[in-house]
Each structure stands twice: as C-alpha cells, then as structure tokens.
C-alpha cells in the first residue's frame, strides 16, 4: 500500500477586512479629490468667462467713445455715465451676472500746452462672482486731433 504525501493546501486567496477597508478609504479620498478638482475647475472657468465678458463690455464702451467727434465728447450728452450690462443678452432671458459700469471723461492729470486738447476716459465695471465683489477698469487718453469726425 502506498500512501501519497498530503498536499499542503495553499492559503485561500482573498482580501482581509482591513485591506478592503483601506482600499475603500483610498477610493473615497480619490473620488472626493476628483470631484473637488472638477468643481474648482468649473469655478475657475466661470471666473475666466466673466472676466472675458467684462473686457468685452469695456472695449465696447471705449470703441463707442472712439467713434464720437471731439464736440460730442465734450458735450457728454451722447455718452451715458453709468450703465448695466448682462453676462448674456437680455433677449435670451439672462438671469446671470449683471455688470454695473461707469464711463468718466475728465481733463488729463498733467499740465502741458496740449492738455486742453486731451481727455482721460475711464471705464469701470463692478460685479459679484461667488459672493466676491469684482472690479475691472480700462483707461485711455483721447485727443482733439485724434478723434474721428466721419462716423456720427
């Protein structure tokens, strides 16, 4: 009679409770980090879009001033001193960000022989994003001999 030697059984392969809990904890941390990263990325993109829209509004107002003649600029009746713009056009039913702006035209802050023929134009915008007040401004000089007389 031959007796075969007993085979030593390999331990059953599997995860212990501790290993499973650690892996679930790591999965939870990765999931929360991924969600936080995507959420922060979306907020950064929204701030970038609102900054771009603010720049578009300021350039639009500067271009409006550029198209007026010197006499119209000096009269200041055609250029509104304050305005409100939306993030999206109102025709689309925008409930988004509102931009509150001002346009100021002042004498230049320096004393030269040509100072009477120049003005300082400043466009300032204010809005609120994620309960944080934001402000941007754009400034330029305009001159009597540099103003166009052929548009309006």
Buried (B, 14 or more C-beta within 10 A) or exposed (E): EEEEEEEEEEEEEEEEEEEEEEEEEEEEEEEEEEEEEEEEEEEEEBBEBBBEBBEEBBEEBBEBBBBBBBEBBEEBEEBEEEBEBBBEEEEEEEEBBEBBBBBBBEEBEEEEEEEEBBBBBBBBBBBEBEEEEBEBBBEEEBEBEEBEEEEE
